[in-house]
Amino acid sequence: MKFIHLKSPMLVVFFKEVLENIRDRRTMINALLIGPLLGPLLFIVLISALTDREVQKSEAPLEVSVIGAQYAPNLIESLRQQGLKIKPAVDDPEKKIHDQDEEVILRIPPDFAQSWNKGETSQVELLHDSSHRDSGTPVERLRRMLEGYAQRNATMRALARGLSLSVSTPLIVASRDLSTPQSRGGVIFAMLPYFLIMTLFYGGMYLAIDTTAGERERQSLEPLLVNPVARWKIMAGKLSATFVFAMAALCLSLLTFAFSGKLIPADTLGIQLHLGTYFIVLTLLVMAPLALLITALQTTIAAFAKSYREAQTFLSLLMMIPLIPTMMLAVLPVKPQLWMMSVPLLGQHLLIMKLVRGDIVTSNELGLCLGCGLIVALLACLVAALVYRSERLAISA
């Protein structure tokens, strides 16, 4: 019980670092406001703006320049009846598309009427640039109009020749989407694990720097280390304070995501988002070993820095690591395997995505993620303790 006594050196250091961090307005803003709150709110604003834009583009009247409209008057009239506004032909259509003056242009060849009257297959051309993201919705809308016109005329041709509709349509492909509204929401929140991991980095980074490189720069670390107290207890107090702030930032971020998720037009997107108490509690549990690992690495790396600014540089490079599983899963989507849960960062990423999609997290997956994550985190803490035993730690810049 001596370890948890209120006068325990570890708790004394812990409360000292917590109180000093709370008094530091700059650190509090960076750790508990910018990271946990700004990221989720920015994410929700971007998703909402993108959704509103796409909905507006899909419902607004579609205006398209048509080259050779005189060659297919029936087609043009059918497109008008479907809501298409025909604009006059433009000169140099390729340049208009390249300069984004036009999103899509319909070009009808001069021999269209001749091939159509013969009952042959006629061809029209859609000019667009797929690298321009704004062109996607207009192109698909115009393509559906043209396909609908083609299907109706194919049916009329078959009936005119006394043929059964089954002759002109020998194969019908039925598509059944087995996704759920909750799993479709996982597509929207695919970046959520990355945001949460970065929140852990930001939440504890400034305190980790201040308790090592910062105190060394202020020349207050050496007097602390000369006290007749085991250095691992001093390290444990500083590490615990950093861990608490990292988890507090994560909790704030999760609450912000849960609240902001209600602002997304889920009905318009055909999705559901259940980021409730179960999701928050299980995510905090899954991320706790990772938070301990991150704070231990931050404390260790910051201990080698001679100044606050140098420590910031070192830890900024460390923050590139969370990009690895995110980029890997974006480029090479994989089916989650049980062994993947034992890999720090990757395991947390996969489990959070399962929670967002509404999939069941098994006890084996959860246990492997927590167990292996805790083992790696404790090894990192051991390395931090060894660094604190070094006499070079107290040497000022």
C-alpha positions as CSV (number, residue, x, y, z in Angstrom):
1,M,0.0,0.0,0.0
2,K,3.0,2.3,0.3
3,F,3.0,2.5,-3.5
4,I,-0.4,4.2,-3.6
5,H,0.1,6.3,-0.5
6,L,-0.7,10.0,-1.0
7,K,2.9,10.9,-0.2
8,S,4.3,8.4,-2.7
9,P,7.0,10.1,-4.8
10,M,5.2,8.8,-7.9
11,L,2.0,10.5,-7.0
12,V,3.7,13.7,-5.8
13,V,5.4,14.0,-9.3
14,F,2.1,13.0,-11.0
15,F,0.1,15.8,-9.3
16,K,2.9,18.3,-9.7
17,E,3.0,17.7,-13.5
18,V,-0.8,17.7,-13.8
19,L,-1.2,21.0,-11.9
20,E,1.6,22.7,-13.8
21,N,0.1,21.5,-17.1
22,I,-3.3,22.8,-16.1
23,R,-1.8,26.2,-15.3
24,D,-0.1,26.3,-18.8
25,R,-2.8,27.8,-21.0
26,R,-1.0,27.2,-24.2
27,T,-0.5,23.5,-23.4
28,M,-4.1,23.1,-22.4
29,I,-5.4,24.6,-25.6
30,N,-3.2,22.4,-27.7
31,A,-3.8,19.2,-25.8
32,L,-7.5,19.4,-25.0
33,L,-8.9,21.8,-27.5
34,I,-7.1,21.9,-30.9
35,G,-6.6,18.1,-31.2
36,P,-9.7,16.6,-29.6
37,L,-12.2,19.2,-30.8
38,L,-11.0,20.9,-34.0
39,G,-10.3,17.7,-35.8
40,P,-13.7,16.1,-35.4
41,L,-15.6,19.3,-36.1
42,L,-13.5,20.0,-39.2
43,F,-14.2,16.4,-40.3
44,I,-18.0,16.8,-39.8
45,V,-18.0,20.2,-41.6
46,L,-16.2,18.8,-44.6
47,I,-18.5,15.7,-44.8
48,S,-21.6,17.9,-44.5
49,A,-20.4,20.4,-47.1
50,L,-19.5,17.5,-49.5
51,T,-22.9,15.9,-49.0
52,D,-24.8,19.1,-49.5
53,R,-22.8,19.8,-52.6
54,E,-23.5,16.4,-54.1
55,V,-27.2,16.5,-53.2
56,Q,-27.5,19.9,-54.8
57,K,-25.7,18.8,-58.0
58,S,-27.9,15.7,-58.2
59,E,-31.1,17.6,-57.9
60,A,-30.2,20.8,-59.8
61,P,-31.2,21.1,-63.5
62,L,-28.5,19.5,-65.6
63,E,-27.3,21.8,-68.4
64,V,-25.2,20.2,-71.1
65,S,-23.7,21.5,-74.4
66,V,-24.6,19.3,-77.3
67,I,-22.6,19.1,-80.5
68,G,-24.6,17.8,-83.5
69,A,-28.1,18.1,-81.8
70,Q,-29.6,18.4,-85.3
71,Y,-28.6,14.8,-86.1
72,A,-30.8,13.3,-83.4
73,P,-33.9,15.4,-82.8
74,N,-35.9,12.5,-81.1
75,L,-33.0,11.8,-78.7
76,I,-32.7,15.5,-77.8
77,E,-36.5,15.8,-77.2
78,S,-36.3,12.7,-74.9
79,L,-33.5,14.2,-73.0
80,R,-35.4,17.4,-72.6
81,Q,-38.4,15.5,-71.2
82,Q,-36.1,13.9,-68.6
83,G,-35.1,17.4,-67.4
84,L,-31.9,18.1,-69.4
85,K,-31.4,21.7,-70.5
86,I,-29.7,21.7,-73.9
87,K,-27.0,24.4,-74.4
88,P,-25.6,25.4,-77.8
89,A,-22.6,23.6,-79.2
90,V,-19.2,25.1,-78.2
91,D,-16.0,25.6,-80.1
92,D,-13.0,23.5,-79.1
93,P,-14.9,21.2,-76.7
94,E,-11.7,19.5,-75.5
95,K,-10.3,22.9,-74.3
96,K,-13.6,23.7,-72.6
97,I,-13.5,20.4,-70.6
98,H,-9.8,20.9,-69.8
99,D,-10.4,24.4,-68.5
100,Q,-13.4,23.2,-66.5
101,D,-15.7,25.6,-68.3
102,E,-17.9,22.6,-69.1
103,E,-18.3,19.5,-66.9
104,V,-19.6,17.2,-69.7
105,I,-20.4,17.7,-73.4
106,L,-22.5,15.4,-75.5
107,R,-21.3,14.9,-79.1
108,I,-23.6,13.3,-81.7
109,P,-21.9,12.2,-85.0
110,P,-23.3,13.1,-88.4
111,D,-24.0,9.5,-89.3
112,F,-26.2,9.0,-86.2
113,A,-29.5,9.3,-88.1
114,Q,-28.4,7.0,-90.9
115,S,-27.4,4.1,-88.6
116,W,-30.4,4.7,-86.4
117,N,-32.9,4.4,-89.3
118,K,-31.2,1.2,-90.4
119,G,-31.8,-0.3,-87.0
120,E,-28.1,-0.5,-86.4
121,T,-26.3,0.4,-83.2
122,S,-25.7,4.1,-83.0
123,Q,-23.0,5.8,-80.9
124,V,-22.8,9.1,-79.1
125,E,-19.8,10.4,-77.2
126,L,-19.6,11.9,-73.7
127,L,-16.6,14.3,-73.3
128,H,-15.5,14.7,-69.7
129,D,-12.4,14.7,-67.6
130,S,-12.5,12.1,-64.8
131,S,-9.7,13.8,-62.9
132,H,-12.1,16.7,-62.2
133,R,-14.1,15.6,-59.3
134,D,-17.0,17.9,-60.1
135,S,-17.7,16.0,-63.3
136,G,-18.7,12.7,-61.7
137,T,-22.3,13.4,-60.9
138,P,-23.3,15.2,-64.1
139,V,-21.7,12.5,-66.3
140,E,-23.6,9.7,-64.4
141,R,-26.9,11.6,-64.7
142,L,-26.5,12.1,-68.4
143,R,-25.4,8.5,-68.9
144,R,-28.5,7.2,-67.1
145,M,-30.7,9.4,-69.3
146,L,-29.1,8.0,-72.5
147,E,-29.2,4.4,-71.3
148,G,-32.9,4.8,-70.5
149,Y,-33.6,6.2,-74.0
150,A,-31.6,3.3,-75.5
151,Q,-33.5,0.7,-73.5
152,R,-36.9,2.1,-74.4
153,N,-36.1,2.1,-78.1
154,A,-34.6,-1.4,-77.9
155,T,-37.9,-2.6,-76.5
156,M,-39.9,-0.8,-79.2
157,R,-37.7,-2.4,-82.0
158,A,-38.2,-5.9,-80.6
159,L,-42.0,-5.4,-80.4
160,A,-42.1,-3.9,-84.0
161,R,-40.4,-7.1,-85.3
162,G,-42.8,-9.3,-83.3
163,L,-40.1,-10.5,-81.0
164,S,-40.5,-11.3,-77.3
165,L,-38.7,-8.9,-74.9
166,S,-36.7,-11.9,-73.7
167,V,-35.0,-12.1,-77.0
168,S,-33.6,-8.5,-76.8
169,T,-32.8,-9.0,-73.1
170,P,-31.3,-12.5,-72.7
171,L,-29.7,-11.7,-69.4
172,I,-30.8,-9.6,-66.5
173,V,-28.3,-8.9,-63.7
174,A,-29.9,-8.5,-60.3
175,S,-27.8,-6.7,-57.7
176,R,-28.6,-7.0,-54.0
177,D,-26.6,-4.8,-51.7
178,L,-26.0,-6.7,-48.4
179,S,-24.5,-3.7,-46.7
180,T,-26.3,-2.2,-43.7
181,P,-26.8,1.5,-43.0
182,Q,-24.4,1.1,-40.1
183,S,-21.7,-0.6,-42.3
184,R,-22.1,2.1,-45.0
185,G,-21.5,4.6,-42.2
186,G,-18.1,3.0,-41.8
187,V,-17.1,4.1,-45.3
188,I,-17.8,7.7,-44.3
189,F,-15.8,7.3,-41.1
190,A,-12.9,5.4,-42.5
191,M,-10.5,8.0,-41.2
192,L,-11.9,7.9,-37.7
193,P,-9.1,5.6,-36.3
194,Y,-6.4,7.9,-37.7
195,F,-8.1,11.0,-36.0
196,L,-8.3,9.2,-32.7
197,I,-4.7,8.0,-32.8
198,M,-3.5,11.5,-33.7
199,T,-5.5,12.8,-30.7
200,L,-3.5,10.5,-28.4
201,F,-0.3,11.9,-29.9
202,Y,-1.4,15.6,-29.5
203,G,-3.0,15.0,-26.1
204,G,0.2,13.8,-24.4
205,M,2.9,15.3,-26.6
206,Y,3.2,18.7,-25.0
207,L,3.3,17.4,-21.5
208,A,5.9,14.7,-22.4
209,I,8.1,17.5,-23.9
210,D,7.6,19.8,-20.9
211,T,8.4,17.2,-18.3
212,T,11.7,16.2,-19.9
213,A,13.2,18.6,-22.4
214,G,11.3,21.6,-21.0
215,E,12.5,21.0,-17.5
216,R,16.0,20.4,-18.7
217,E,15.9,23.7,-20.6
218,R,14.6,25.5,-17.4
219,Q,17.3,23.7,-15.4
220,S,14.7,22.3,-13.0
221,L,15.1,18.6,-13.9
222,E,18.5,18.1,-12.2
223,P,17.3,19.3,-8.8
224,L,14.4,16.9,-9.1
225,L,16.6,13.9,-10.0
226,V,19.1,14.5,-7.1
227,N,16.3,13.7,-4.6
228,P,16.7,10.4,-2.7
229,V,14.0,8.8,-4.7
230,A,14.1,6.0,-7.2
231,R,14.2,7.5,-10.7
232,W,11.7,5.0,-12.0
233,K,9.2,6.5,-9.6
234,I,9.8,10.0,-11.0
235,M,9.5,8.6,-14.5
236,A,6.3,6.8,-13.6
237,G,4.8,10.0,-12.2
238,K,5.6,12.0,-15.3
239,L,4.5,9.2,-17.5
240,S,1.2,8.8,-15.7
241,A,0.4,12.5,-16.0
242,T,1.1,12.3,-19.7
243,F,-1.1,9.2,-20.1
244,V,-4.0,10.8,-18.2
245,F,-3.9,13.9,-20.5
246,A,-3.7,11.7,-23.6
247,M,-6.7,9.7,-22.5
248,A,-8.6,12.9,-21.5
249,A,-8.0,14.2,-25.0
250,L,-9.2,11.0,-26.5
251,C,-12.3,11.0,-24.4
252,L,-13.1,14.6,-25.5
253,S,-12.5,13.6,-29.1
254,L,-14.9,10.6,-28.9
255,L,-17.6,12.8,-27.3
256,T,-17.2,15.3,-30.0
257,F,-17.5,12.7,-32.7
258,A,-20.5,11.2,-31.1
259,F,-22.2,14.6,-30.9
260,S,-21.1,15.8,-34.3
261,G,-22.2,12.6,-35.9
262,K,-25.7,13.6,-35.3
263,L,-25.2,16.7,-37.5
264,I,-24.4,14.6,-40.6
265,P,-27.4,14.2,-42.9
266,A,-27.5,10.4,-42.4
267,D,-30.9,9.9,-44.0
268,T,-29.7,11.6,-47.2
269,L,-26.6,9.4,-47.3
270,G,-28.6,6.2,-46.4
271,I,-26.4,5.5,-43.4
272,Q,-26.7,5.1,-39.7
273,L,-24.2,6.1,-37.0
274,H,-24.3,4.6,-33.5
275,L,-21.4,6.3,-31.7
276,G,-23.0,5.8,-28.3
277,T,-21.8,4.8,-24.9
278,Y,-20.9,1.2,-25.9
279,F,-18.7,2.6,-28.7
280,I,-17.0,5.2,-26.5
281,V,-16.3,2.8,-23.6
282,L,-14.9,0.0,-25.8
283,T,-12.8,2.4,-27.9
284,L,-11.3,3.9,-24.7
285,L,-10.5,0.3,-23.5
286,V,-8.9,-0.6,-26.9
287,M,-6.9,2.5,-27.1
288,A,-5.6,2.5,-23.5
289,P,-2.6,0.3,-24.2
290,L,-1.7,2.3,-27.3
291,A,-1.9,5.5,-25.3
292,L,0.5,4.1,-22.8
293,L,2.9,3.0,-25.6
294,I,2.7,6.4,-27.3
295,T,3.3,8.3,-24.0
296,A,6.3,6.1,-23.2
297,L,7.8,6.6,-26.6
298,Q,7.2,10.4,-26.4
299,T,8.8,10.5,-22.9
300,T,11.8,8.5,-24.1
301,I,12.4,10.5,-27.3
302,A,11.9,13.8,-25.6
303,A,14.4,12.8,-22.9
304,F,17.2,12.8,-25.6
305,A,16.3,16.3,-26.7
306,K,18.3,19.2,-25.3
307,S,15.6,21.8,-25.8
308,Y,11.8,22.2,-26.1
309,R,12.0,23.0,-29.8
310,E,14.3,20.0,-30.5
311,A,11.9,17.7,-28.8
312,Q,9.0,19.1,-30.9
313,T,11.0,18.3,-34.0
314,F,11.7,14.7,-32.9
315,L,8.1,14.0,-31.9
316,S,6.8,15.5,-35.1
317,L,8.6,12.8,-37.0
318,L,7.2,10.2,-34.6
319,M,3.7,11.4,-35.5
320,M,4.2,10.1,-39.1
321,I,3.9,6.5,-37.8
322,P,0.1,6.5,-37.5
323,L,-0.1,7.1,-41.2
324,I,1.3,3.6,-41.9
325,P,-1.8,1.5,-41.1
326,T,-4.1,4.1,-42.5
327,M,-2.3,4.3,-45.9
328,M,-1.8,0.6,-46.0
329,L,-5.5,-0.2,-45.5
330,A,-6.5,2.6,-48.0
331,V,-4.2,1.2,-50.7
332,L,-4.5,-2.5,-49.9
333,P,-7.8,-3.3,-48.2
334,V,-7.4,-6.5,-46.3
335,K,-9.7,-8.9,-44.6
336,P,-9.1,-8.6,-40.8
337,Q,-7.3,-11.6,-39.4
338,L,-7.0,-12.5,-35.8
339,W,-3.2,-12.1,-35.8
340,M,-3.5,-8.6,-37.0
341,M,-5.1,-7.6,-33.7
342,S,-1.7,-8.2,-32.0
343,V,0.0,-5.5,-34.0
344,P,-0.1,-2.1,-32.3
345,L,-1.8,0.7,-34.3
346,L,-3.1,-1.9,-36.9
347,G,-5.1,-3.8,-34.3
348,Q,-6.7,-0.7,-32.9
349,H,-7.4,0.6,-36.4
350,L,-9.2,-2.6,-37.4
351,L,-11.2,-3.0,-34.1
352,I,-12.4,0.6,-34.2
353,M,-13.6,0.1,-37.8
354,K,-15.5,-3.0,-36.7
355,L,-17.2,-1.0,-34.0
356,V,-18.1,1.8,-36.5
357,R,-19.5,-0.7,-39.0
358,G,-21.6,-2.4,-36.2
359,D,-19.7,-5.7,-36.5
360,I,-19.2,-8.0,-33.5
361,V,-15.9,-7.7,-31.8
362,T,-15.0,-11.2,-30.4
363,S,-13.4,-11.7,-27.0
364,N,-10.4,-13.3,-28.8
365,E,-9.8,-10.2,-30.9
366,L,-10.3,-7.8,-27.9
367,G,-8.1,-9.9,-25.7
368,L,-5.3,-10.2,-28.2
369,C,-5.3,-6.5,-28.9
370,L,-5.3,-5.6,-25.2
371,G,-2.7,-8.2,-24.2
372,C,-0.2,-7.7,-26.9
373,G,-0.6,-3.9,-26.8
374,L,0.0,-3.9,-23.0
375,I,3.1,-6.1,-23.3
376,V,4.6,-3.7,-26.0
377,A,3.6,-0.7,-23.9
378,L,5.3,-2.1,-20.8
379,L,8.4,-2.8,-22.7
380,A,8.4,0.9,-23.9
381,C,8.0,2.0,-20.2
382,L,10.9,-0.2,-19.3
383,V,13.0,1.6,-21.9
384,A,11.9,4.9,-20.5
385,A,12.9,3.8,-17.0
386,L,16.4,2.9,-18.3
387,V,16.7,6.3,-19.9
388,Y,15.8,7.9,-16.7
389,R,18.6,6.0,-14.9
390,S,21.2,7.6,-17.2
391,E,23.2,10.4,-15.7
392,R,23.1,12.3,-19.1
393,L,19.4,13.0,-18.5
394,A,20.1,15.7,-15.9
395,I,22.7,17.5,-18.1
396,S,21.3,20.8,-19.2
397,A,21.6,22.1,-22.7
